Structure formats: structure tokens, C-alpha cells
């Protein structure tokens, strides 16, 4: 991934070659040693690789169902008209995110899904609007069927990077929220090869958080990992009966 021929020569030439080979091996050894940042074992650091998923996304198979537009999952309820607003500062910039459950549906891969709009501003300037497609499986799992994305610069749409839909180009629905989350669950949020492949791992239940909207301890914490971005990680915290309360640097407002 990602042949050597040696002829017999004089003893001095052979010695020279041997020394060169030893020197090369020493360099390789030193490089491998530097690559392992603390701790034994071989290979790259674990932080550079997303964990293996252990939940089957077949629960969200479009040919299954019946699916429901009534999304009442305990940690990710989507009641029409609900709006959550999160704000925070990241890299010196103020981020504002507005998540609105629209009274709209979208047919994706033959399934009628609920449309949830997410708008993001950076330092007061509109940066992105996405229309996300969710539906609930019979067991209470919230399935994610894709998103349409408009990325803005100076008030003008300049890109649709990251958008995908289940049923197109080999894309499959992902699991956004398991029916009964438990620590150690790892699942694909998005299954759009080379476009969107985020996955999530449940890392905590019942951790207390203090955000502008209040103090909560009936929570679910997940660590998201993006294999398309060198296993970049992010933390999300959900509150039972409310939904998302922490998304990276942003926190839920009253």
C-alpha cells in the first residue's frame, strides 16, 4: 500500500551495503518509536481510528418498518413546532444553531420522513442551513435518512457539501438514536460512503450538565467520530424529554 537485487561485490562493498542497510533499519526503528505516543503495542494511535460499530443499522432498512412520523424517542423527541437554540464560542467565533422540527415531510428511499431544519450562524453571519430527514422505527430507534445542505458565504449558497440521501449512490439510513441507549453502543449515524460516515458511541448515562437552559442529570452522552476527518471526535449530550443540550462548543439556551 499505504525488489531489490544484490550482486556479489568485494568485501568492502559488502560492508558498505551492510552499514547502509543497518542505518536504514535504525531510522525506521526510530520513526516507529516516535509514532507510538506513549504506551506499548504496535501500530498507530487508537485516537486515529473510529471504534467498530456494534449496532446493526438493519433496524432502519427502508424495506422494513412500518416507520412512524411520531418521533417520541426518550432522548430525541421531535414534536412538530419544537425549536432548540444552542450557542457557544469556538476558535474565537460565536456559533449559534437553531434546530426546528418542521410541519413538513420528505419521501426518501420510499419512506415518508420528518423534516428537521438546522441553521447555523458564525459571528452573526449565516453559514449553513440543512434539512434533515428522520423517522422512527417500530422499536423506537430514530433513523436518519439523510440531509440536504446549503452552505453560505456572504449570503449566497456556495456549496452543498456533505448532503446525502438514503437509497442513492449506495447510501443507507443510519441510526441517530437507539431505542434504549446503553454505554458501549457504537453505531453509524450516517452511511454515505466517502460523503458522510459519522458514527457515535454512548460513553455516559446520567452525567450532570449545567447549561444556560438549566441543570440536568437525566442525560445521555455520546462521542461522535468522523472517519473521513482523521477520526475527528466531538461530544454531544442529550437530555431525556428535551433532546440535544450540548453539541461540541454550543449549549442549549433557555
N, C-alpha and C positions, 0 to 999 in steps of 0.2 A: 504493500500500500504506500497507506498514510498512513559478473562471473570473473571470476578472477583467475587468470592463468599465470603460473610462476614457472620460469625456466631455471634450470640449474646454472649457477654462476660461481664465481670464485668465492672462497671463504669470507673475504672481506665484504663482498657484495651481499652475501647471505646475512652476515652480521648486521649490515646496514639496514637491510629489509626487515630483519627481526626487530631491531630497535625502533624502526618506524611503526611497525605493527603494534609493539608494546606501547609506544607513545599514543597511538590512536585509541587503543583499548583504555588507557588511563584517562584520556579525555572523555570517552563515552561514559566510563565509570563515574567520573566527577559530575558530568551533566546529569546522569540518572540520580546521583545522590542529591544534587541541588533541586531536582524536580520533585523529590519527596519532601514536602514541607512538614517535617516533624513526624515521628511515628514510623513504625516499620511497615512491612508489606511492600509489595511492588506496585507498579502502575501509577496512573495519575491520581490526583486527589479526589476524594469522594464528592467534594463540592462541585466538581466539574461535570458530574453526571447526575441526571434525574433518577430517582428511585424507580424500580419496576412497579407497574400498576398491578393491583390485585383485585380490582372490581371489574366485572365483565360489563362492557358497555352494551351488551346484547339486550339489556333491560330497556334500552332506548331505541331498539331496532324499529324503523318506520313500519315494517310489516307486522309488528306486534300490536300492542295496545289491548283494549281501547285507551287512548290518551284523553286527557282532560284539560280544558282551559281553566278549570278551577284549581289554582295552584295554592295549596294550603300547607305546604311543607313547613314543619315546625321552625326551621331556621332560615327559610327563604320563601315566605309567603308573598304572593304577587296579586294583591287586590287591585282591581281597576281603579284608577284615580290616585293611588298612593304615590307620593313623591318623597324621596330621601335626598338630602343635600349634605355633601361632605366637603370639608375644606382642610387645607394644610399647606405647609411650605416645604418645597423640595428643591434643593440646589439653589436656594435664594429666590425661588419663584413661588408665587401664591397660586395654588391649584384649587379650583372649585369644580365639583362634579355634581350634576343633578340627574337623578335616576327617576324616571316617571313611567308608571305602568299605564300604558295607553288602552283606550277602549277600541283597540284595533287588533285584527288578526292577519296572519300571513300563511299561505299554503306553502309548506316546504317539504319536499320529498313525499308529497301526498298526505301530509299531516297538517291539520289546522293548528297553528301555534299562536301564542300570545306575544304581542309586540311590546318590548320594553325599551324606551329611549334613554340613552345615556349621553349627556352633553358635558363637555369639559372645556373649561376656560383656564388660560395661563396668563397671570398678571392682567386679568380683565379682558383678554382677547380670546375669542372663540377659537379653539384648537381642533375640536373633533366632535362629531355627532354620529352615534351608531344606533342602529335599530336591531335589537337582539331578539332572537326567536326562542321562546321557552314553551314547554308543555310538561304536564305531569303524567308519569307512568302509573299503572294500576297500583303498584306497591308504595307510591308516594315519592319516588325518585323524581327530581326535577331534571329534565333532559334539555340539553342545549343544542338547537338545530342550526345555529349559525348566526351571522350578523352582516348587515350592510353597513359600510363605513364611509363617511365623508370626512376627510382631513382638510382643515382650513389653514390658509395663510393670508393675512390681510383681508379677511372677509370673503375670500374666494376658495372654492374647492380645488385642491391641487392634487389630491390622490385618493385612492380607495384601498390603500394598502392594508392587508390583514382581513379583508372581508372574505367570507366563505359561506356556503350553504350545503347542508347535508343533501346527499343524492346527486351532487355534481362533482365531477373530477375525482371520483373515489372517496369523497368525504362522507363521514359517518357522524351521527349525533353523538355528543359527549354527555357525561354526567356532570351537571353543575352542582347538585346537592343530593347526596344519598338519602334514602328514606329514613334510615336510622343510623346516623353517623357514629363511628367509633374510632378511637385512637388507633392509628396504624393503617387505616384505609388509605389506599392510593388509587386515584382514578383519573382518567382522561377527561378534562373539561372540553377540549376541542380535539377533533380528529380530522384535520385537513392537512395532509402531508405537504411539507415544505411551505405552508402558508400560516397555519395556526395549530400548534400542538401542545398548548398549555396543559399541565396536569396539576393535581392538588393532592396533598397528604394531610390527613387530620392529625394534628400534633397536640391538641389540648381540648379539654372539655371543662367548663365551669371556672375558667380563669377570670378573675375580676378585672374589668377595664373601667377607666374613668375618661369619658369623652365629653365634649360640650353638651351633648344631649342628656348626659346623666351618668350614673354609676351602675354597671350591670355585672352580674356574676353568672347568669344563665347563658353561657356563651359557648361558641364553637370556634376554634382557631385552626386555620389551615395554612400550610405553606405551599404556595404555588411555585412551580418550576417550569422554565421555558427551555426545552432542548434546542430550540433554534437560536437562542441567545446565550450560548455557553452556559446552559443550566442556570441562568439568572433566576434568583429567588425573590419572592415577595410574600408578605404576610397579609392575610385577610381575617377579620374577626366578625362573626355573625352573632346576633342576639335572638334568642327564641322569641317568636311572635313579631319581630320587627324586621329582621334581615341584616344587611351589611352595616357595620358600625365603624370598622376600620379597614381602609384599603390602602396599604402602603403608608404614605405620609399623610393621607387625608383621614379626617374623623367626622363622625356624624354630628350635625348641628341640631339644635332643638327644633 
